[in-house]
């Protein structure tokens, strides 16, 4: 038990960082010599002169003890009994850097701001530098070549900043919001979350359209303060203009290239007129139709109809070509007959004889001929047959 008590005293002394308050060594033995096991009986010198004996009998004749005085005895210049030291006092007065230095009285901060060489404080200079940086950041604004800035004074529109270096009052008096006005913005209808966008045509058919809208800001003040949601407004205006333009065209016109170009131009003009009426400060740069397909549910039937239509168009084209060929041939023959008739009117007999000879030449030139003269029959030498046989022989 005594050994355990000595071990506990060593732990307390190690935590306190000092020797025994009763004068014993921190490394005292187990036999309790030197008064390390029990406090003195109060017979020591209460004057604080440090001559209290180590034996605890109050005689004062022995060697002065090492370490601080008894904490329960009043110190030098103190009135009344001293209070006992608590564990909080021990840890508060001791740290990794030693006893804390107090400034500004007991309980004051443990940090002292460094002083300038002249003895003044750095604090005003630091405050002034922070204010200067704050003013520089809040008053100087660099606007890019494709940007403009909106200045609001206490929340109300003040002016528009042009590209370059601009100066304003610091926040919160004036606020600046910079927007890219020359950058072309775009969005696609329908977006990735929608599968199809069905629109009714002028001939009561449905078509699935996909198109791209390109726009930019032409008046930043109107864009910021006229409409609550300008980008959503542009999307809704584009859909309304596209439906109105498609309703004026047939399905075949929409599928053709010329019809799509006409629809794109109509949609752009209608969008710009509506946005100008809204004073939106937006310029529509272009409309591009990407896809014109039939609805997904009838796409197979539409393919069959398209194939049949293509076959019909092919037959019609062939018939038209044959008709044009026959018409051209008839017109050529009529022209030739007119020329012959003109010659016939000038010399009828000569013309009749020439026509007879040309006709006989055209007919008899393709047949074998046999000439018989009356009253006797003279055999005709078959020169064409001989020539034909000679050619056949040479070809073999």
ZAMI-127414 format. One line per 8 residues: number of its first residue (from 1); for each residue x, y, z of C-alpha. Coordinates in nm, 4 decimals. Layout:
N
NUM> X/Y/Z ~ ... .
This chain:
396
1> 0.0000/0.0000/0.0000 ~ 0.2820/0.2333/0.0842 ~ 0.4515/0.1486/-0.2432 ~ 0.1324/0.2336/-0.4341 ~ 0.1085/0.5646/-0.2519 ~ 0.4642/0.6535/-0.3534 ~ 0.3894/0.5687/-0.7165 ~ 0.0804/0.7932/-0.7114 .
9> 0.2898/1.0779/-0.5677 ~ 0.5412/1.0378/-0.8473 ~ 0.2624/1.0617/-1.1102 ~ 0.1224/1.3793/-0.9491 ~ 0.4660/1.5339/-0.9252 ~ 0.5427/1.4461/-1.2862 ~ 0.2163/1.6090/-1.3989 ~ 0.2891/1.9161/-1.1849 .
17> 0.6420/1.9381/-1.3244 ~ 0.7972/2.0351/-0.9955 ~ 0.9305/1.8823/-0.6740 ~ 0.7171/1.7817/-0.3784 ~ 0.5466/2.0804/-0.2176 ~ 0.6485/1.9389/0.1205 ~ 1.0183/1.9513/0.0415 ~ 1.0722/1.5867/-0.0456 .
25> 1.2555/1.4723/-0.3564 ~ 1.0489/1.3613/-0.6550 ~ 1.2380/1.0424/-0.6491 ~ 1.1945/0.9648/-0.2782 ~ 1.2258/0.6128/-0.1465 ~ 0.9636/0.3764/-0.0144 ~ 1.0386/0.4339/0.3569 ~ 0.8882/0.7853/0.3563 .
33> 1.2027/0.9620/0.4727 ~ 1.2292/1.3315/0.4189 ~ 0.8586/1.3865/0.4896 ~ 0.7530/1.2753/0.1390 ~ 0.4615/1.0641/0.2588 ~ 0.2638/1.3072/0.4784 ~ 0.2309/1.6807/0.5054 ~ 0.3857/1.8594/0.8012 .
41> 0.1793/1.9332/1.1083 ~ 0.1912/2.3043/1.0633 ~ 0.4807/2.3595/1.3027 ~ 0.7014/2.5190/1.0385 ~ 0.7838/2.8822/0.9934 ~ 0.4795/3.0696/0.8657 ~ 0.6761/3.3861/0.7924 ~ 0.7721/3.2659/0.4444 .
49> 1.1488/3.3022/0.5194 ~ 1.2216/2.9489/0.4004 ~ 1.3803/2.8285/0.7284 ~ 1.1307/2.5557/0.8012 ~ 1.2934/2.2307/0.9094 ~ 1.2748/1.9181/0.7031 ~ 1.1696/1.6989/1.0010 ~ 0.8368/1.8686/1.0421 .
57> 0.8843/1.9324/1.4225 ~ 0.9021/2.3089/1.3855 ~ 1.2458/2.3374/1.5454 ~ 1.4002/2.5041/1.2405 ~ 1.7387/2.3574/1.3164 ~ 1.7726/2.1290/1.0179 ~ 1.8721/2.1790/0.6524 ~ 1.6140/2.3843/0.4540 .
65> 1.4018/2.1592/0.2339 ~ 1.4206/2.1725/-0.1447 ~ 1.1191/2.2773/-0.3574 ~ 0.8412/2.5287/-0.2980 ~ 0.6769/2.6051/0.0307 ~ 0.3798/2.4243/0.1742 ~ 0.0840/2.5294/-0.0475 ~ -0.1473/2.5377/0.2562 .
73> 0.0680/2.7972/0.4350 ~ 0.0218/3.1675/0.3574 ~ 0.2913/3.3099/0.1353 ~ 0.4943/3.6226/0.1686 ~ 0.2699/3.9292/0.1797 ~ -0.0536/3.7249/0.1700 ~ -0.3249/3.7417/0.4258 ~ -0.5109/3.4386/0.5374 .
81> -0.4536/3.0771/0.4427 ~ -0.3630/2.9902/0.0842 ~ -0.6050/2.7773/-0.1154 ~ -0.5041/2.4395/-0.2464 ~ -0.3794/2.4114/-0.6059 ~ -0.6205/2.2317/-0.8448 ~ -0.5280/2.0193/-1.1471 ~ -0.6598/2.2971/-1.3778 .
89> -0.4169/2.5441/-1.2197 ~ -0.1294/2.3060/-1.2759 ~ -0.2025/2.2552/-1.6465 ~ -0.2950/2.6216/-1.7038 ~ 0.0413/2.7401/-1.5683 ~ 0.2432/2.4885/-1.7675 ~ 0.2611/2.4137/-2.1374 ~ 0.5035/2.2819/-2.3974 .
97> 0.6812/2.6196/-2.4038 ~ 0.6966/2.6634/-2.0260 ~ 0.4899/2.8966/-1.8076 ~ 0.2708/3.1264/-2.0170 ~ 0.3513/3.4915/-2.0390 ~ 0.0618/3.7103/-1.9390 ~ -0.0006/4.0466/-2.1032 ~ -0.2745/4.2831/-2.0100 .
105> -0.3196/4.1408/-1.6625 ~ -0.4329/3.8000/-1.5450 ~ -0.6369/3.6098/-1.8020 ~ -0.5097/3.8223/-2.0923 ~ -0.4157/3.6861/-2.4398 ~ -0.1019/3.4839/-2.4862 ~ -0.0059/3.6563/-2.8165 ~ 0.1642/3.9904/-2.8669 .
113> 0.1627/4.1537/-3.2118 ~ 0.5136/4.2302/-3.3458 ~ 0.6133/4.5944/-3.3406 ~ 0.7689/4.8084/-3.6106 ~ 1.1326/4.9255/-3.5781 ~ 1.0116/5.2687/-3.4649 ~ 0.8041/5.1210/-3.1869 ~ 0.4668/5.1599/-3.3605 .
121> 0.2185/4.8849/-3.4358 ~ 0.1808/4.7046/-3.7694 ~ -0.1944/4.6718/-3.7236 ~ -0.2977/5.0039/-3.8885 ~ -0.0774/4.9318/-4.1894 ~ -0.2283/4.5870/-4.2347 ~ -0.5797/4.7302/-4.2116 ~ -0.4907/4.9996/-4.4668 .
129> -0.3430/4.7403/-4.7088 ~ -0.6547/4.5223/-4.6795 ~ -0.8767/4.8227/-4.7535 ~ -0.6611/4.9142/-5.0558 ~ -0.6835/4.5615/-5.1953 ~ -1.0590/4.5599/-5.1396 ~ -1.0960/4.8901/-5.3239 ~ -0.8753/4.7712/-5.6125 .
137> -1.0744/4.4519/-5.6568 ~ -1.4114/4.6219/-5.6232 ~ -1.3429/4.9311/-5.8370 ~ -1.1362/4.8034/-6.1333 ~ -1.3024/4.5755/-6.3885 ~ -1.1548/4.4304/-6.7066 ~ -1.4216/4.3565/-6.9712 ~ -1.3251/4.1239/-7.2565 .
145> -1.3579/4.2075/-7.6297 ~ -1.6733/3.9939/-7.6688 ~ -1.8284/4.0977/-7.3376 ~ -2.0252/4.3785/-7.1784 ~ -2.0926/4.4575/-6.8147 ~ -2.4065/4.5703/-6.6329 ~ -2.3540/4.8145/-6.3425 ~ -2.6230/4.8331/-6.0738 .
153> -2.6118/5.1034/-5.8056 ~ -2.7763/4.9773/-5.4883 ~ -2.9634/4.7195/-5.6969 ~ -3.0835/4.9616/-5.9693 ~ -2.9495/4.9699/-6.3264 ~ -2.6888/5.2415/-6.3715 ~ -2.4950/5.1907/-6.6974 ~ -2.3404/4.9386/-6.9352 .
161> -1.9653/4.8790/-6.9429 ~ -1.7982/4.8384/-7.2828 ~ -1.4914/4.6208/-7.3524 ~ -1.1752/4.7476/-7.1886 ~ -1.0699/4.8724/-6.8448 ~ -1.3564/5.0241/-6.6442 ~ -1.3861/5.1781/-6.2972 ~ -1.6830/5.1689/-6.0618 .
169> -1.7594/5.2337/-5.6993 ~ -1.6736/4.9438/-5.4693 ~ -1.9169/4.6797/-5.3551 ~ -2.1797/4.6985/-5.2077 ~ -2.2475/5.0442/-5.3553 ~ -2.2121/4.9257/-5.7151 ~ -2.2146/4.5722/-5.8492 ~ -2.0912/4.4580/-6.1913 .
177> -2.2140/4.1540/-6.3861 ~ -2.0265/4.0665/-6.7071 ~ -2.1922/3.8705/-6.9903 ~ -2.0545/3.7460/-7.3284 ~ -2.2764/3.9290/-7.5777 ~ -2.1054/3.8325/-7.9059 ~ -2.0833/3.4616/-7.8310 ~ -2.3283/3.2534/-8.0362 .
185> -2.5482/3.0441/-7.8089 ~ -2.7521/2.7496/-7.9311 ~ -2.9980/2.4880/-7.8151 ~ -3.1676/2.1923/-7.9805 ~ -3.5392/2.1097/-7.9893 ~ -3.6231/1.8506/-7.8747 ~ -3.3505/1.8114/-7.6166 ~ -3.1865/1.4839/-7.5211 .
193> -3.4633/1.3982/-7.2738 ~ -3.7385/1.3912/-7.5412 ~ -3.7725/1.1198/-7.8052 ~ -3.9718/1.3065/-8.0697 ~ -4.1395/1.6380/-8.1436 ~ -4.4581/1.5872/-8.3474 ~ -4.5906/1.8844/-8.5463 ~ -4.9072/1.8984/-8.7584 .
201> -4.8597/1.9878/-9.1266 ~ -5.0930/2.1764/-9.3556 ~ -5.2331/1.8541/-9.5103 ~ -5.3229/1.7080/-9.1682 ~ -5.0159/1.4846/-9.1318 ~ -4.7778/1.4510/-8.8410 ~ -4.4052/1.4962/-8.8834 ~ -4.1232/1.4483/-8.6326 .
209> -3.8970/1.7552/-8.6480 ~ -3.5600/1.8182/-8.4853 ~ -3.4023/2.1618/-8.5276 ~ -3.1264/2.3865/-8.3906 ~ -3.1657/2.7514/-8.2844 ~ -2.8651/2.9902/-8.2760 ~ -2.8885/3.3300/-8.1048 ~ -2.6889/3.5939/-7.9195 .
217> -2.7431/3.9065/-7.7071 ~ -2.7839/4.2371/-7.8902 ~ -2.8981/4.4550/-7.5938 ~ -2.7618/4.3483/-7.2557 ~ -2.9837/4.5844/-7.0569 ~ -3.3045/4.4448/-7.2075 ~ -3.1739/4.0898/-7.1791 ~ -3.1098/4.1293/-6.8053 .
225> -3.4064/4.3353/-6.6912 ~ -3.6917/4.2944/-6.9430 ~ -3.7666/3.9202/-6.9173 ~ -3.7600/3.6992/-6.6107 ~ -3.6244/3.3919/-6.7973 ~ -3.4935/3.5036/-7.1388 ~ -3.3443/3.1698/-7.2441 ~ -3.6673/2.9824/-7.1710 .
233> -3.8577/3.2528/-7.3596 ~ -3.6396/3.1992/-7.6680 ~ -3.7147/2.8254/-7.6555 ~ -4.0909/2.8779/-7.6311 ~ -4.0916/3.1370/-7.9094 ~ -3.8951/2.8985/-8.1338 ~ -4.1462/2.6177/-8.0823 ~ -4.4416/2.8470/-8.1541 .
241> -4.2813/2.9855/-8.4716 ~ -4.1913/2.6370/-8.5969 ~ -4.5451/2.5042/-8.5484 ~ -4.6920/2.8053/-8.7295 ~ -4.4530/2.7656/-9.0245 ~ -4.4977/2.3885/-9.0606 ~ -4.8765/2.4294/-9.0563 ~ -4.8476/2.6271/-9.3810 .
249> -4.6629/2.3491/-9.5694 ~ -4.7590/2.0023/-9.6884 ~ -4.5803/1.6861/-9.5879 ~ -4.4065/1.6485/-9.9249 ~ -4.2846/2.0068/-9.9154 ~ -4.1401/1.9577/-9.5688 ~ -3.9478/1.6493/-9.6810 ~ -3.8034/1.8335/-9.9796 .
257> -3.4964/2.0533/-9.9511 ~ -3.6636/2.3662/-10.0875 ~ -3.9514/2.3360/-9.8404 ~ -3.7145/2.2987/-9.5444 ~ -3.5165/2.6072/-9.6456 ~ -3.8374/2.8083/-9.6709 ~ -3.9518/2.6901/-9.3271 ~ -3.6169/2.7832/-9.1692 .
265> -3.6372/3.1370/-9.3051 ~ -3.9986/3.1789/-9.1925 ~ -3.9181/3.0555/-8.8401 ~ -3.6260/3.2976/-8.8076 ~ -3.8329/3.5961/-8.9216 ~ -4.1220/3.5117/-8.6892 ~ -3.8949/3.4555/-8.3904 ~ -3.7186/3.7880/-8.4407 .
273> -4.0483/3.9751/-8.4738 ~ -4.1858/3.8235/-8.1511 ~ -3.8654/3.8815/-7.9515 ~ -3.8452/4.2429/-8.0695 ~ -4.2039/4.2919/-7.9568 ~ -4.1059/4.1524/-7.6153 ~ -3.7983/4.3829/-7.6072 ~ -3.5916/4.0795/-7.5171 .
281> -3.2596/4.2172/-7.6472 ~ -3.1947/3.8932/-7.8432 ~ -3.0900/3.8465/-8.2066 ~ -3.1771/3.5179/-8.3815 ~ -2.8771/3.4145/-8.5907 ~ -3.0202/3.1081/-8.7630 ~ -3.2533/2.8083/-8.7628 ~ -3.1374/2.4696/-8.8915 .
289> -3.3681/2.1689/-8.9367 ~ -3.1760/1.8478/-8.8675 ~ -3.4416/1.5792/-8.9076 ~ -3.7808/1.5450/-9.0764 ~ -3.9198/1.1953/-9.0145 ~ -4.2666/1.0445/-8.9849 ~ -4.3901/0.9451/-8.6367 ~ -4.2207/0.6377/-8.4965 .
297> -4.5452/0.4395/-8.4696 ~ -4.6240/0.4662/-8.8422 ~ -4.2731/0.4665/-8.9830 ~ -4.3101/0.1198/-9.1456 ~ -4.6357/0.2096/-9.3196 ~ -4.4810/0.5370/-9.4260 ~ -4.1890/0.3503/-9.5815 ~ -4.4306/0.1346/-9.7827 .
305> -4.6168/0.4423/-9.9021 ~ -4.2900/0.6099/-9.9927 ~ -4.1745/0.3043/-10.1904 ~ -4.5035/0.2907/-10.3808 ~ -4.4838/0.6613/-10.4480 ~ -4.1309/0.6248/-10.5793 ~ -4.2383/0.3432/-10.8135 ~ -4.5269/0.5551/-10.9407 .
313> -4.2964/0.8488/-10.9959 ~ -4.0561/0.6243/-11.1908 ~ -4.3371/0.4999/-11.4187 ~ -4.4601/0.8538/-11.4725 ~ -4.1119/0.9686/-11.5629 ~ -4.0693/0.6855/-11.8164 ~ -4.4065/0.7643/-11.9747 ~ -4.3188/1.1287/-11.9987 .
321> -3.9869/1.0472/-12.1623 ~ -4.1547/0.8208/-12.4220 ~ -4.4181/1.0853/-12.4938 ~ -4.1542/1.3505/-12.5420 ~ -3.9640/1.1208/-12.7787 ~ -4.2697/1.0471/-12.9917 ~ -4.3683/1.4108/-12.9938 ~ -4.0240/1.5142/-13.1063 .
329> -4.0278/1.2549/-13.3851 ~ -4.3707/1.3697/-13.5039 ~ -4.2635/1.7291/-13.4956 ~ -3.9583/1.6419/-13.7047 ~ -4.1648/1.4579/-13.9623 ~ -4.4131/1.7451/-13.9799 ~ -4.1300/1.9880/-14.0351 ~ -3.9895/1.7716/-14.3155 .
337> -4.3299/1.7421/-14.4766 ~ -4.3716/2.1188/-14.4674 ~ -4.0430/2.1586/-14.6483 ~ -4.1440/1.9017/-14.9140 ~ -4.4780/2.0704/-14.9582 ~ -4.3076/2.4007/-15.0140 ~ -4.0935/2.2454/-15.2905 ~ -4.3960/2.0705/-15.4384 .
345> -4.5770/2.3986/-15.4770 ~ -4.2855/2.5333/-15.6786 ~ -4.2399/2.2248/-15.9092 ~ -4.5097/1.9590/-15.8665 ~ -4.3928/1.7163/-16.1378 ~ -4.0301/1.7196/-16.0354 ~ -4.1206/1.6801/-15.6754 ~ -4.3486/1.3809/-15.7447 .
353> -4.0793/1.2081/-15.9510 ~ -3.8139/1.2679/-15.6840 ~ -4.0415/1.1348/-15.4110 ~ -4.1117/0.8252/-15.6235 ~ -3.7444/0.7565/-15.6757 ~ -3.6604/0.8060/-15.3079 ~ -3.9412/0.5746/-15.2022 ~ -3.8416/0.2994/-15.4448 .
361> -3.4783/0.3344/-15.3380 ~ -3.5706/0.3013/-14.9728 ~ -3.7891/-0.0076/-15.0355 ~ -3.5966/-0.1981/-15.3022 ~ -3.2596/-0.1247/-15.1446 ~ -3.3234/-0.3898/-14.8770 ~ -3.4421/-0.6796/-15.1070 ~ -3.2961/-0.9059/-15.3764 .
369> -3.3984/-0.7862/-15.7192 ~ -3.4863/-0.9797/-16.0368 ~ -3.5396/-0.7849/-16.3599 ~ -3.7581/-0.9435/-16.6322 ~ -3.8033/-0.7745/-16.9718 ~ -4.0831/-0.8604/-17.2118 ~ -4.1646/-1.0193/-17.4551 ~ -3.8817/-1.2621/-17.3893 .
377> -3.7313/-1.3389/-17.0518 ~ -3.3679/-1.2628/-17.0109 ~ -3.2044/-1.4013/-16.6958 ~ -3.0808/-1.1306/-16.4628 ~ -2.7312/-1.1662/-16.3282 ~ -2.7762/-1.1779/-15.9481 ~ -2.4943/-0.9459/-15.8573 ~ -2.6228/-0.8722/-15.5014 .
385> -2.6460/-1.2458/-15.4263 ~ -2.2986/-1.3025/-15.5590 ~ -2.1664/-1.0184/-15.3485 ~ -2.3367/-1.1539/-15.0362 ~ -2.1961/-1.5017/-15.0903 ~ -1.8528/-1.3564/-15.1463 ~ -1.8738/-1.1703/-14.8139 ~ -1.9841/-1.4848/-14.6353 .
393> -1.6926/-1.6750/-14.7832 ~ -1.4450/-1.4086/-14.6769 ~ -1.5893/-1.4060/-14.3259 ~ -1.5354/-1.7810/-14.2870 .
